[in-house]
Amino acid sequence: GLGAGVGAAVRARLALRRPRREAERAEHVSRIVRWLLLAARTVIEITPMAIFAAVCYVVLPFTAPSATTRAIALAIVNAVLLTRVIIAAAFLVLSPPSRSLRLLPFSDETAEYAYIWVRRLTTLAIYGYFAAQAALLLGLPTAGYATVLNVLGLVVAVMLVIFVLQNRHDVGAWIRGEHHGHKRPRFSAVQSMRRLVGDLWHIVAILYVCAIYFVWALHIEGGFQFVLTATVATALILVAARVLVAVSDRAIVRGFSIKSEMKLRFPTLERRANRYLTILNITAKTAIYG
């Protein structure tokens, strides 16, 4: 069954190779055309694996395997299918070979880099998990199975830490607002906070990865729910703070604006009336983020 599925998937991939290349060559297309090409390319990516799974599910019963063999074969099929779906989704978003179809504003090198890491983590985590399941079906003791999963989780966690460290400086510069290789220092409470977050974000990310791993490895009751709740709450607070800052900026600009006729009549009035208004703006932002 697996052999037939692999053969069908390979033939489908070869048959779709030309349409895939044509979709990736498209440049300077409209938004509608881009989404159509993305949809078509996603279908092209998933089709071989869908054919692989369908053939395996159809052929496998005719081979009359034992219950254990059938379970292991299905585990392999599910692992392959799940891995390919996740990688196809990453390919859709990152589009390494085609900048015009890319959904994120990444350079070609960054898109390829991110895609490589998605493949690494996805392949290791999914195939490792299903391999442990297969070993359990073949007689691996429960304690050994738990140990294998813990080691697998540790390896994935270490890889995530490496990924964070590799991007420490680039993400930190982005958080601090340092774009295109030049710094734009602004002496404000908000900028000071951005610099602090930019310098320490990787430590927070590493601690978060470690917390997730220990909650999973130690089977802490309610641990995942707590971490998820804290994560969602933090994200909502940050979004709300960003909205409040935007509202505060607009309110200050409108509330302290000088009418046009008054500006024409008294050219220096606005500068005089709004002098040191930046202090109010900084105070408002500090209060919101604080």
C-alpha positions as CSV (number, residue, x, y, z in Angstrom):
1,G,0.0,0.0,0.0
2,L,2.7,2.5,0.9
3,G,4.7,1.7,-2.2
4,A,1.7,2.2,-4.4
5,G,1.0,5.5,-2.7
6,V,4.5,6.8,-3.1
7,G,4.5,5.8,-6.8
8,A,1.3,7.6,-7.4
9,A,2.5,10.7,-5.5
10,V,5.8,10.8,-7.5
11,R,3.9,10.6,-10.8
12,A,1.5,13.3,-9.8
13,R,4.3,15.6,-8.7
14,L,6.1,15.1,-12.0
15,A,2.9,15.8,-13.9
16,L,2.4,19.0,-12.0
17,R,6.0,20.3,-12.2
18,R,5.4,22.5,-15.2
19,P,2.2,24.2,-13.9
20,R,4.1,24.9,-10.7
21,R,7.0,26.5,-12.4
22,E,4.6,28.7,-14.5
23,A,2.8,29.9,-11.3
24,E,6.2,30.7,-9.7
25,R,7.4,32.7,-12.7
26,A,4.5,35.2,-12.4
27,E,5.8,38.7,-11.7
28,H,4.1,42.1,-11.1
29,V,0.6,40.7,-11.0
30,S,-2.5,42.2,-9.5
31,R,-3.8,41.3,-6.1
32,I,-6.6,39.1,-7.5
33,V,-4.3,37.3,-9.8
34,R,-1.8,36.8,-7.0
35,W,-4.4,35.1,-4.8
36,L,-5.5,32.9,-7.7
37,L,-2.0,31.9,-8.3
38,L,-1.4,31.2,-4.6
39,A,-4.5,29.1,-4.5
40,A,-3.5,27.2,-7.6
41,R,0.0,26.6,-6.3
42,T,-1.3,25.4,-3.0
43,V,-3.5,22.9,-4.7
44,I,-0.5,21.8,-6.8
45,E,1.5,21.3,-3.5
46,I,-1.1,19.3,-1.7
47,T,-2.4,17.2,-4.6
48,P,0.5,14.6,-4.7
49,M,0.1,14.0,-0.9
50,A,-3.6,13.7,-1.2
51,I,-3.2,11.2,-3.9
52,F,-0.6,9.3,-1.8
53,A,-3.0,9.2,1.2
54,A,-6.0,8.1,-1.0
55,V,-4.1,5.3,-2.7
56,C,-2.7,4.1,0.6
57,Y,-6.2,4.1,2.2
58,V,-7.7,2.2,-0.8
59,V,-4.9,-0.3,-1.4
60,L,-4.0,-1.1,2.3
61,P,-7.2,-3.2,3.1
62,F,-6.5,-5.4,0.0
63,T,-3.1,-6.4,1.4
64,A,-4.8,-8.0,4.5
65,P,-2.2,-6.7,7.0
66,S,-2.2,-7.6,10.7
67,A,-3.7,-5.1,13.1
68,T,-0.2,-3.9,14.2
69,T,1.0,-3.6,10.6
70,R,-2.1,-1.7,9.6
71,A,-1.8,0.7,12.5
72,I,1.9,1.4,11.7
73,A,1.1,1.9,8.0
74,L,-1.6,4.4,8.9
75,A,0.7,6.2,11.3
76,I,3.2,6.6,8.5
77,V,0.5,7.9,6.1
78,N,-0.8,10.3,8.7
79,A,2.7,11.6,9.5
80,V,3.5,12.2,5.8
81,L,0.2,13.9,5.1
82,L,0.3,16.1,8.2
83,T,3.9,17.1,7.5
84,R,3.2,18.0,3.9
85,V,0.1,20.0,4.7
86,I,2.1,22.1,7.2
87,I,5.0,22.6,4.8
88,A,2.6,23.5,2.0
89,A,1.0,26.1,4.3
90,A,4.5,27.5,5.0
91,F,5.3,27.5,1.3
92,L,2.1,29.4,0.7
93,V,3.0,32.2,3.1
94,L,6.7,32.4,2.5
95,S,6.9,31.6,-1.2
96,P,10.7,31.2,-1.3
97,P,11.0,31.0,-5.1
98,S,8.7,33.9,-6.0
99,R,8.8,37.3,-4.3
100,S,5.7,38.5,-6.2
101,L,3.6,35.8,-4.6
102,R,5.0,36.2,-1.1
103,L,2.5,37.2,1.6
104,L,5.1,38.5,4.0
105,P,7.6,41.3,3.4
106,F,10.6,39.1,3.6
107,S,13.7,39.1,1.4
108,D,14.4,36.0,-0.7
109,E,17.1,34.9,1.7
110,T,14.9,35.4,4.8
111,A,12.0,33.6,3.2
112,E,14.2,30.6,2.3
113,Y,15.7,30.7,5.8
114,A,12.2,30.6,7.5
115,Y,11.0,27.9,5.2
116,I,14.1,25.7,6.0
117,W,13.3,26.0,9.7
118,V,9.7,25.2,9.3
119,R,10.6,22.1,7.4
120,R,13.2,21.1,10.1
121,L,10.9,21.5,13.0
122,T,7.9,20.1,11.4
123,T,9.7,17.0,10.0
124,L,11.4,16.3,13.3
125,A,8.4,16.8,15.5
126,I,5.8,14.9,13.5
127,Y,7.9,12.0,12.2
128,G,9.5,11.7,15.7
129,Y,6.1,11.5,17.4
130,F,4.6,9.0,14.9
131,A,7.8,6.9,15.1
132,A,7.4,6.7,18.9
133,Q,3.8,5.6,18.4
134,A,4.9,2.9,16.0
135,A,7.6,1.8,18.5
136,L,4.9,1.5,21.2
137,L,2.8,-0.6,18.9
138,L,5.8,-2.9,18.3
139,G,6.2,-3.5,22.0
140,L,8.2,-0.6,23.4
141,P,7.4,-0.3,27.1
142,T,5.3,2.6,28.3
143,A,8.2,4.1,30.3
144,G,10.5,3.9,27.2
145,Y,7.8,5.5,25.1
146,A,7.5,8.4,27.6
147,T,11.3,8.7,27.6
148,V,11.4,8.9,23.8
149,L,8.8,11.6,23.7
150,N,10.6,13.6,26.4
151,V,13.9,13.4,24.5
152,L,12.0,14.4,21.3
153,G,10.4,17.4,23.0
154,L,13.8,18.4,24.4
155,V,15.4,18.3,21.0
156,V,12.6,20.4,19.5
157,A,12.9,22.9,22.4
158,V,16.7,23.1,21.9
159,M,16.2,23.7,18.2
160,L,13.7,26.5,19.0
161,V,16.2,28.1,21.3
162,I,18.8,28.0,18.6
163,F,16.3,29.6,16.2
164,V,15.7,32.4,18.7
165,L,19.4,33.0,19.2
166,Q,20.1,33.0,15.5
167,N,17.5,35.8,15.1
168,R,18.4,37.7,18.3
169,H,20.0,40.7,16.7
170,D,17.7,41.0,13.7
171,V,14.4,40.8,15.7
172,G,15.9,43.1,18.3
173,A,16.8,45.7,15.7
174,W,13.2,45.5,14.3
175,I,11.7,45.9,17.8
176,R,13.9,48.9,18.5
177,G,12.9,50.5,15.1
178,E,16.3,50.2,13.5
179,H,15.5,49.6,9.9
180,H,17.7,49.4,6.8
181,G,20.9,49.4,8.7
182,H,20.6,52.9,10.3
183,K,19.4,53.9,13.8
184,R,16.8,56.4,14.5
185,P,17.2,57.3,18.2
186,R,14.3,59.1,19.8
187,F,14.6,60.0,23.4
188,S,11.2,59.1,24.8
189,A,9.8,56.7,27.3
190,V,8.3,54.6,24.5
191,Q,11.6,54.3,22.6
192,S,13.4,53.4,25.8
193,M,10.9,50.7,26.4
194,R,11.3,49.5,22.8
195,R,15.1,49.4,23.3
196,L,14.7,47.4,26.5
197,V,12.3,44.9,24.8
198,G,14.6,44.7,21.8
199,D,17.6,43.9,24.1
200,L,15.8,41.3,26.2
201,W,13.2,39.7,23.8
202,H,15.3,36.6,23.2
203,I,15.6,35.9,26.9
204,V,11.8,36.0,27.3
205,A,11.3,33.8,24.2
206,I,13.8,31.2,25.6
207,L,12.1,31.2,29.0
208,Y,8.7,30.7,27.2
209,V,10.1,27.7,25.2
210,C,11.5,26.2,28.4
211,A,8.2,26.7,30.3
212,I,6.2,25.0,27.5
213,Y,8.6,22.1,27.5
214,F,8.6,21.6,31.3
215,V,4.8,21.8,31.4
216,W,4.6,19.2,28.7
217,A,7.3,16.9,30.0
218,L,6.2,17.0,33.6
219,H,2.5,16.7,32.8
220,I,1.7,19.7,35.0
221,E,-2.1,19.8,35.3
222,G,-3.6,23.0,33.9
223,G,-0.1,24.1,32.8
224,F,-0.9,24.5,29.1
225,Q,-4.1,26.3,29.9
226,F,-2.3,28.7,32.2
227,V,0.4,29.4,29.6
228,L,-2.1,29.8,26.8
229,T,-4.3,32.2,28.9
230,A,-1.3,34.3,29.8
231,T,-0.1,34.4,26.2
232,V,-3.5,35.5,24.9
233,A,-4.0,38.0,27.7
234,T,-0.5,39.5,27.0
235,A,-1.3,39.8,23.3
236,L,-4.6,41.5,23.9
237,I,-3.0,43.9,26.4
238,L,-0.4,44.8,23.8
239,V,-2.9,45.3,21.1
240,A,-5.2,47.4,23.3
241,A,-2.2,49.5,24.4
242,R,-1.2,50.1,20.7
243,V,-4.8,51.2,20.0
244,L,-4.9,53.5,23.0
245,V,-1.6,55.1,22.0
246,A,-3.0,55.8,18.5
247,V,-6.2,57.3,20.0
248,S,-4.1,59.4,22.4
249,D,-1.9,60.8,19.7
250,R,-4.9,61.7,17.6
251,A,-6.8,63.3,20.5
252,I,-3.8,65.4,21.5
253,V,-3.3,66.6,17.9
254,R,-6.9,67.5,17.5
255,G,-7.5,68.8,21.0
256,F,-4.5,71.2,20.9
257,S,-4.8,72.2,17.2
258,I,-5.0,75.9,16.3
259,K,-7.6,77.1,13.7
260,S,-6.2,78.0,10.3
261,E,-7.4,81.6,10.4
262,M,-5.6,82.0,13.8
263,K,-2.4,80.6,12.3
264,L,-2.7,83.1,9.4
265,R,-3.3,86.0,11.8
266,F,-0.7,85.0,14.3
267,P,2.1,82.9,12.6
268,T,3.9,82.1,15.8
269,L,0.9,81.3,17.9
270,E,0.9,77.6,17.4
271,R,4.5,77.2,18.3
272,R,4.0,79.3,21.4
273,A,0.7,77.6,22.5
274,N,1.9,74.0,21.9
275,R,5.5,74.4,23.2
276,Y,6.5,71.4,25.2
277,L,3.4,69.5,24.2
278,T,5.6,66.5,23.6
279,I,5.8,66.1,27.4
280,L,2.1,65.5,27.5
281,N,2.4,63.0,24.6
282,I,5.2,61.1,26.4
283,T,3.3,61.1,29.7
284,A,0.2,59.6,28.0
285,K,2.2,56.9,26.3
286,T,4.2,56.1,29.5
287,A,0.9,55.8,31.4
288,I,-0.6,53.5,28.8
289,Y,2.4,51.2,28.5
290,G,3.1,51.3,32.2
